[in-house]
Amino acid sequence: QLQPVESGGGLVQSGGSLRLSCAASGFTLDAYTIGWFRQAPGKEREGVSCTSSLDRSTYYSDSVKGRFTISRDNANNTMYLQMNSLKPEDTAVYYCNMGGAALGYWGQGTQVTVSS
């Protein structure tokens, strides 16, 4: 498997929660920098959260800090994005990335829609 497979997107009401999953069969996930990106209609793709393979430091964009949590399960080669207190402005297509945005592997994207 060369492309990560995402799941967990869908429709949720404002204030609700979703957990996105990204399966990484064939990878040694622990060796990869991982991240989540999103792209809303009319906007450029933006980084949401990432964690380094070197020191496990974690980054969150200001808009999601305190609400989203990135994690990884190395035993099952799966990465997650837990999204709490969702807002309509979180509506976007979400993409997982393994290995960096320039040369790494991308998921196909999963739609997250938050209604008011």
C-alpha positions as CSV (number, residue, x, y, z in Angstrom):
1,Q,0.0,0.0,0.0
2,L,1.5,3.3,-1.2
3,Q,-1.4,5.6,-0.3
4,P,-2.7,6.0,3.2
5,V,-6.4,5.3,3.6
6,E,-8.6,7.8,5.6
7,S,-11.9,7.3,7.3
8,G,-14.1,9.0,9.9
9,G,-15.3,12.0,8.1
10,G,-18.9,13.0,7.9
11,L,-21.6,15.4,9.0
12,V,-21.7,16.7,12.6
13,Q,-23.4,19.5,14.4
14,S,-21.5,22.4,15.8
15,G,-20.0,21.5,19.2
16,G,-19.8,17.8,18.3
17,S,-16.8,15.6,17.8
18,L,-15.2,13.4,15.2
19,R,-12.2,11.2,15.0
20,L,-10.4,10.8,11.7
21,S,-8.2,7.7,11.1
22,C,-5.5,7.2,8.6
23,A,-4.3,3.6,8.0
24,A,-0.7,3.1,7.0
25,S,-0.3,-0.5,6.0
26,G,3.2,-1.2,4.7
27,F,4.7,1.6,6.6
28,T,6.8,1.8,9.7
29,L,4.8,4.6,11.1
30,D,7.1,5.4,13.9
31,A,9.8,6.4,11.4
32,Y,7.6,9.1,9.7
33,T,6.7,12.7,10.5
34,I,2.9,12.7,10.3
35,G,0.4,15.5,9.8
36,W,-3.1,16.5,9.0
37,F,-4.0,19.2,6.5
38,R,-7.3,20.6,5.4
39,Q,-8.7,22.5,2.4
40,A,-11.9,24.5,2.6
41,P,-13.8,25.8,-0.5
42,G,-12.0,28.8,-2.0
43,K,-9.0,28.4,0.3
44,E,-5.5,27.0,0.0
45,R,-4.6,23.8,1.8
46,E,-3.4,24.5,5.3
47,G,-1.6,22.6,8.0
48,V,-3.7,21.6,11.0
49,S,-1.4,19.5,13.1
50,C,1.9,17.6,12.7
51,T,4.4,15.7,14.9
52,S,8.0,15.2,14.1
53,S,9.6,11.8,13.7
54,L,12.8,13.2,15.2
55,D,11.8,14.4,18.6
56,R,8.0,13.9,18.7
57,S,7.4,17.6,19.0
58,T,3.8,18.5,18.0
59,Y,2.4,21.5,16.2
60,Y,-1.2,22.8,16.1
61,S,-2.5,25.7,14.1
62,D,-3.9,28.5,16.3
63,S,-7.4,27.8,15.0
64,V,-7.5,24.3,16.3
65,K,-5.3,24.4,19.4
66,G,-7.0,23.1,22.4
67,R,-9.7,21.4,20.4
68,F,-7.9,18.9,18.1
69,T,-5.4,16.2,19.1
70,I,-3.1,14.3,16.8
71,S,-1.9,10.8,17.8
72,R,-0.5,7.6,16.4
73,D,-0.8,3.9,17.1
74,N,2.5,2.5,15.9
75,A,1.4,-1.1,16.6
76,N,-1.5,-0.8,14.2
77,N,0.2,1.6,11.8
78,T,-2.6,4.2,12.2
79,M,-2.7,7.9,12.9
80,Y,-5.6,9.9,14.2
81,L,-7.0,13.3,14.5
82,Q,-9.5,13.7,17.4
83,M,-11.6,16.8,16.8
84,N,-13.7,18.2,19.6
85,S,-15.9,21.3,19.9
86,L,-16.2,21.5,16.1
87,K,-17.2,24.7,14.5
88,P,-18.7,25.4,11.1
89,E,-15.4,27.0,10.0
90,D,-13.8,23.6,10.4
91,T,-15.7,22.4,7.4
92,A,-13.1,21.2,4.8
93,V,-11.6,18.2,3.1
94,Y,-9.0,16.7,5.5
95,Y,-5.9,15.0,4.3
96,C,-3.4,12.9,6.2
97,N,0.3,13.0,5.3
98,M,3.2,10.7,6.2
99,G,6.8,11.8,5.5
100,G,6.3,15.5,4.9
101,A,4.3,17.6,2.5
102,A,6.9,17.8,-0.3
103,L,7.9,14.2,-0.7
104,G,5.7,12.2,1.6
105,Y,2.6,10.1,1.1
106,W,-0.9,11.6,1.0
107,G,-4.3,10.2,1.8
108,Q,-7.2,10.7,-0.6
109,G,-9.0,13.2,1.6
110,T,-12.2,12.8,3.7
111,Q,-15.0,15.4,3.9
112,V,-15.8,16.9,7.3
113,T,-18.9,19.1,7.4
114,V,-20.0,21.0,10.5
115,S,-23.5,22.4,10.6
116,S,-24.6,25.3,12.7
